[in-house]
Amino acid sequence: MTALLKLAWLFLKIGVVFVGGGYVLIPLLHRIMVDELHWLTLREFLDGVALSQLTPGPLAMLATFAGFKCAGFLGALVATACIFLPCTALMLFLSSRYERFRRIDTMKDLLDGVLPAVVGLVFAAAYNLGRTSLSQPRDFILLVAGFAVLQFTTLAPMAAILGAAAIGLIFNF
């Protein structure tokens, strides 16, 4: 029961700052799940982040995976529910007051100030993940090729992800 309460509390706290996208949380989730609590190995964390890109709500699947590793099916259920609960409640509250908040200059200024911090956190997450997963020259080639495909073609991101998975399987077999 203690593990479920710990999961619930952790993912409720993460859910409070989860609003707006999970990429900024990658460094925080890495520190907590891998370094502090040891719920996931670094490889499992990286695999969870990669797999979560295939689903809506990018890092929600990572919460489900960590919950499952920590406390089985019930842990997965608790972690998933708790990561969505704060942002769902916040959106229900804000949606009824949107027009009033939209006109407040302080809110506009707040969002303008948050944007550079979000960009920095996403860069930090990319750096941490890249430092760990880009270990061979072919990894850099795949990174550049994937970027070029996504940036300069109309190929769907899902197709690029599946193609990269197929290439990874070929290289590892």
Residue frames relative to the residue before (quaternion, step in Angstrom):
aa qw qx qy qz dx dy dz
M 1.0000 0.0000 0.0000 0.0000 0.00 0.00 0.00
T 0.6080 0.5701 -0.3489 0.4285 3.56 1.09 -0.73
A 0.6363 0.5295 -0.3291 0.4543 3.58 1.01 -0.82
L 0.6564 0.5083 -0.3170 0.4586 3.60 0.97 -0.79
L 0.6499 0.4999 -0.3188 0.4755 3.59 0.99 -0.76
K 0.6398 0.5181 -0.3192 0.4695 3.57 1.01 -0.81
L 0.6332 0.5202 -0.3138 0.4796 3.58 1.03 -0.85
A 0.6664 0.5111 -0.3047 0.4492 3.56 0.83 -1.01
W 0.6866 0.4814 -0.2941 0.4586 3.59 0.81 -0.96
L 0.6506 0.5184 -0.3212 0.4526 3.59 0.90 -0.90
F 0.7523 0.4038 -0.2378 0.4631 3.60 0.73 -0.99
L 0.5509 0.5462 -0.4105 0.4791 3.59 1.20 -0.22
K 0.6560 0.4993 -0.3087 0.4744 3.59 0.96 -0.87
I 0.6626 0.4852 -0.3075 0.4805 3.58 0.92 -0.86
G 0.6354 0.5559 -0.3222 0.4282 3.58 1.00 -0.80
V 0.5874 0.5800 -0.3703 0.4259 3.58 1.13 -0.56
V 0.7691 0.3118 -0.1804 0.5279 3.60 1.00 -0.76
F 0.4577 0.7055 -0.4186 0.3428 3.59 1.33 0.06
V 0.5032 0.6718 -0.4188 0.3466 3.59 1.20 -0.45
G 0.7905 0.3191 -0.2383 0.4653 3.57 -0.89 0.92
G 0.7316 -0.4000 0.2348 0.4996 3.59 1.18 -0.04
G 0.4388 -0.7516 0.4491 0.2022 3.49 -0.99 0.86
Y 0.4951 0.6950 -0.4310 0.2934 3.59 1.16 -0.34
V 0.6431 0.5270 -0.3356 0.4429 3.58 1.01 -0.67
L 0.6620 0.5232 -0.3008 0.4446 3.56 1.23 -0.38
I 0.4322 0.7267 -0.4615 0.2686 3.60 1.20 -0.21
P 0.6753 0.4696 -0.3349 0.4597 3.68 0.78 -0.78
L 0.6437 0.5187 -0.3186 0.4637 3.59 1.01 -0.79
L 0.6709 0.4899 -0.2966 0.4711 3.59 0.87 -0.95
H 0.6266 0.5334 -0.3372 0.4574 3.59 1.01 -0.77
R 0.6717 0.5039 -0.3040 0.4500 3.57 0.84 -0.97
I 0.7114 0.4631 -0.2655 0.4572 3.57 0.88 -0.97
M 0.7731 0.4063 -0.2151 0.4370 3.58 0.63 -1.15
V 0.7491 0.3749 -0.2135 0.5027 3.60 1.01 -0.75
D 0.7808 0.3863 -0.2014 0.4479 3.57 0.64 -1.12
E 0.7773 0.3708 -0.1986 0.4679 3.59 0.81 -0.97
L 0.8135 0.2910 -0.1375 0.4845 3.59 0.61 -1.13
H 0.2601 -0.8048 0.4908 0.2091 3.59 1.26 -0.39
W 0.2597 0.7689 -0.5350 0.2349 3.57 1.01 0.85
L 0.7826 0.1593 -0.0681 0.5979 3.56 1.15 -0.70
T 0.4237 -0.6284 0.5707 0.3160 3.52 -1.24 0.48
L 0.6697 -0.4804 0.3612 0.4362 3.58 -1.25 0.26
R 0.6410 0.5247 -0.3225 0.4580 3.61 0.97 -0.83
E 0.6594 0.4980 -0.3089 0.4710 3.60 0.94 -0.88
F 0.6318 0.5312 -0.3304 0.4577 3.56 1.01 -0.79
L 0.6731 0.4867 -0.2953 0.4721 3.58 0.87 -0.95
D 0.6452 0.5029 -0.3217 0.4767 3.59 0.98 -0.78
G 0.6449 0.5232 -0.3176 0.4578 3.58 1.01 -0.78
V 0.6426 0.4999 -0.3226 0.4827 3.58 0.99 -0.79
A 0.6603 0.5046 -0.3134 0.4595 3.59 0.93 -0.88
L 0.6842 0.4796 -0.2902 0.4665 3.60 0.88 -0.89
S 0.6311 0.5548 -0.3433 0.4196 3.56 1.03 -0.71
Q 0.5722 0.5945 -0.3835 0.4148 3.59 1.20 -0.35
L 0.6303 0.5471 -0.3249 0.4447 3.58 1.25 -0.35
T 0.7285 0.4050 -0.2199 0.5070 3.57 1.24 -0.25
P 0.5651 -0.5461 0.4637 0.4092 3.58 -1.23 0.28
G 0.7739 0.2660 -0.2239 0.5294 3.57 -1.09 0.63
P 0.2559 -0.8665 0.3890 0.1798 3.53 0.73 1.16
L 0.8182 0.2490 -0.1617 0.4924 3.62 0.63 -0.91
A 0.4138 0.7048 -0.4823 0.3153 3.60 1.20 0.10
M 0.6346 0.5268 -0.3372 0.4539 3.57 1.03 -0.73
L 0.6036 0.5475 -0.3520 0.4605 3.57 1.11 -0.64
A 0.6285 0.5172 -0.3312 0.4773 3.59 1.03 -0.74
T 0.6402 0.5192 -0.3177 0.4687 3.58 0.96 -0.86
F 0.6619 0.5130 -0.2952 0.4600 3.57 0.92 -0.94
A 0.6717 0.4856 -0.2986 0.4732 3.59 0.89 -0.92
G 0.6365 0.5276 -0.3249 0.4594 3.58 1.01 -0.80
F 0.6495 0.5119 -0.3105 0.4687 3.57 1.01 -0.83
K 0.6633 0.5054 -0.3071 0.4585 3.59 0.94 -0.89
C 0.6984 0.4823 -0.2671 0.4564 3.56 1.05 -0.78
A 0.8473 0.0113 0.0640 0.5271 3.61 0.81 -0.99
G 0.6347 -0.5756 0.3364 0.3907 3.60 1.05 0.66
F 0.8235 -0.2364 0.1735 0.4857 3.54 -1.28 -0.46
L 0.6602 0.5036 -0.3126 0.4613 3.59 0.91 -0.87
G 0.6276 0.5297 -0.3267 0.4678 3.59 1.06 -0.71
A 0.6320 0.5223 -0.3244 0.4717 3.58 1.03 -0.79
L 0.6563 0.5132 -0.3007 0.4643 3.56 0.97 -0.88
V 0.6691 0.4978 -0.2944 0.4666 3.59 0.90 -0.93
A 0.6703 0.5013 -0.3072 0.4527 3.60 0.85 -0.95
T 0.6703 0.5002 -0.3013 0.4578 3.59 0.91 -0.90
A 0.6718 0.4896 -0.3020 0.4666 3.58 0.87 -0.90
C 0.7066 0.4799 -0.2765 0.4404 3.58 0.88 -0.91
I 0.6405 0.5091 -0.3585 0.4496 3.63 1.02 -0.55
F 0.7141 0.4371 -0.2598 0.4811 3.62 1.13 -0.57
L 0.5409 0.6717 -0.3926 0.3197 3.61 1.11 -0.56
P 0.7045 0.4567 -0.3127 0.4442 3.69 0.67 -0.89
C 0.7007 0.4571 -0.3014 0.4575 3.62 0.81 -0.88
T 0.6101 0.5348 -0.3588 0.4616 3.60 1.08 -0.59
A 0.6632 0.4921 -0.3031 0.4755 3.57 0.92 -0.88
L 0.6496 0.5168 -0.3153 0.4600 3.59 0.97 -0.84
M 0.6673 0.4938 -0.3069 0.4654 3.60 0.92 -0.85
L 0.6266 0.5191 -0.3423 0.4698 3.60 1.01 -0.69
F 0.6566 0.5047 -0.3010 0.4728 3.57 1.03 -0.81
L 0.7355 0.4489 -0.2429 0.4456 3.58 0.79 -1.05
S 0.6209 0.5807 -0.3619 0.3824 3.58 0.97 -0.73
S 0.6715 0.4818 -0.3080 0.4713 3.57 1.04 -0.62
R 0.7473 0.3578 -0.1996 0.5232 3.61 1.25 -0.35
Y 0.2873 0.8183 -0.4687 0.1679 3.58 1.27 0.22
E 0.6728 0.5142 -0.3142 0.4292 3.59 0.76 -0.96
R 0.6590 0.5029 -0.3091 0.4661 3.57 0.99 -0.79
F 0.6882 0.4786 -0.2822 0.4666 3.61 0.92 -0.90
R 0.6133 0.5952 -0.3454 0.3877 3.57 1.03 -0.75
R 0.7088 0.4712 -0.2516 0.4607 3.57 1.08 -0.67
I 0.5671 0.6074 -0.3807 0.4056 3.62 1.22 -0.17
D 0.4305 -0.7284 0.4777 0.2367 3.58 -0.64 1.16
T 0.6072 0.5669 -0.3553 0.4286 3.59 1.03 -0.72
M 0.6401 0.5172 -0.3275 0.4642 3.59 1.00 -0.77
K 0.6346 0.5171 -0.3265 0.4726 3.60 1.00 -0.80
D 0.6648 0.5016 -0.2977 0.4667 3.57 0.94 -0.92
L 0.6218 0.5454 -0.3311 0.4542 3.59 1.01 -0.81
L 0.6881 0.4717 -0.2850 0.4720 3.58 0.85 -0.93
D 0.6240 0.5276 -0.3382 0.4668 3.61 1.06 -0.69
G 0.6773 0.4845 -0.2879 0.4729 3.59 1.08 -0.66
V 0.6458 0.5310 -0.3191 0.4463 3.57 1.09 -0.64
L 0.5765 0.6430 -0.3701 0.3424 3.60 1.02 -0.76
P 0.6835 0.4614 -0.3251 0.4628 3.68 0.74 -0.82
A 0.6254 0.5325 -0.3416 0.4567 3.60 1.04 -0.69
V 0.6377 0.5196 -0.3233 0.4678 3.58 0.99 -0.80
V 0.6382 0.5171 -0.3255 0.4683 3.59 0.94 -0.85
G 0.6594 0.5092 -0.3036 0.4623 3.59 0.95 -0.83
L 0.6665 0.4941 -0.3063 0.4668 3.58 0.95 -0.80
V 0.6334 0.5081 -0.3344 0.4784 3.59 1.00 -0.75
F 0.6354 0.5137 -0.3296 0.4730 3.61 0.99 -0.79
A 0.6470 0.5156 -0.3201 0.4616 3.61 0.94 -0.84
A 0.6449 0.5119 -0.3192 0.4693 3.58 0.98 -0.81
A 0.6548 0.5053 -0.3102 0.4687 3.58 0.93 -0.90
Y 0.6441 0.5257 -0.3181 0.4556 3.58 0.97 -0.83
N 0.6800 0.4912 -0.2939 0.4582 3.60 0.86 -0.97
L 0.6828 0.4676 -0.2937 0.4783 3.57 0.90 -0.87
G 0.6660 0.5084 -0.3069 0.4515 3.59 0.95 -0.83
R 0.6203 0.5542 -0.3364 0.4415 3.57 1.00 -0.80
T 0.7111 0.4503 -0.2469 0.4802 3.55 1.06 -0.78
S 0.7957 0.3621 -0.1740 0.4533 3.57 0.83 -0.95
L 0.6703 0.4508 -0.3102 0.5012 3.62 1.18 -0.26
S 0.1371 0.8439 -0.5026 0.1282 3.55 0.25 1.26
Q 0.7624 0.2922 -0.1685 0.5523 3.60 1.19 -0.41
P 0.6531 -0.5270 0.3604 0.4072 3.59 -1.16 0.47
R 0.6318 0.5374 -0.3479 0.4371 3.62 0.98 -0.72
D 0.5841 0.5744 -0.3739 0.4349 3.60 1.14 -0.54
F 0.6610 0.4941 -0.2992 0.4791 3.58 1.01 -0.82
I 0.6190 0.5345 -0.3385 0.4653 3.57 1.06 -0.75
L 0.6639 0.4927 -0.2988 0.4767 3.58 0.95 -0.87
L 0.6213 0.5409 -0.3395 0.4540 3.58 1.03 -0.74
V 0.6862 0.4691 -0.2824 0.4789 3.58 0.84 -0.96
A 0.6510 0.5095 -0.3196 0.4631 3.59 0.95 -0.84
G 0.6571 0.5080 -0.3121 0.4612 3.60 0.93 -0.84
F 0.6369 0.5188 -0.3224 0.4703 3.56 0.99 -0.84
A 0.6674 0.5067 -0.3025 0.4542 3.58 0.89 -0.96
V 0.6487 0.5148 -0.3224 0.4585 3.59 0.93 -0.86
L 0.7101 0.4506 -0.2720 0.4677 3.59 0.84 -0.91
Q 0.7028 0.4845 -0.2720 0.4442 3.59 1.00 -0.76
F 0.8282 0.2834 -0.0990 0.4732 3.57 0.89 -0.94
T 0.6978 0.3639 -0.2880 0.5455 3.60 1.23 0.23
T 0.4975 -0.6404 0.4889 0.3216 3.54 -1.30 0.08
L 0.3144 0.7644 -0.5010 0.2565 3.58 1.24 0.36
A 0.4885 -0.6709 0.4780 0.2878 3.56 -0.93 0.91
P 0.5813 -0.6006 0.4137 0.3609 3.62 -0.99 0.74
M 0.6100 0.5544 -0.3593 0.4376 3.61 1.03 -0.72
A 0.6452 0.5083 -0.3216 0.4711 3.61 0.98 -0.79
A 0.6478 0.5104 -0.3210 0.4656 3.60 0.98 -0.80
I 0.6482 0.5121 -0.3164 0.4663 3.60 0.98 -0.81
L 0.6748 0.4810 -0.2955 0.4754 3.59 0.90 -0.90
G 0.6284 0.5263 -0.3303 0.4680 3.59 1.06 -0.73
A 0.6552 0.4996 -0.3072 0.4762 3.57 0.97 -0.84
A 0.6237 0.5255 -0.3388 0.4691 3.60 1.05 -0.71
A 0.6516 0.5078 -0.3165 0.4662 3.58 0.96 -0.84
I 0.6468 0.5049 -0.3182 0.4748 3.59 0.96 -0.84
G 0.6403 0.5258 -0.3210 0.4589 3.59 1.00 -0.81
L 0.6434 0.5079 -0.3228 0.4732 3.58 1.01 -0.75
I 0.6466 0.5173 -0.3201 0.4603 3.55 0.95 -0.86
F 0.6813 0.4888 -0.2941 0.4587 3.61 0.87 -0.91
N 0.7307 0.4382 -0.2468 0.4616 3.60 0.98 -0.74
F 0.6619 0.4216 -0.3266 0.5268 3.59 1.20 -0.11
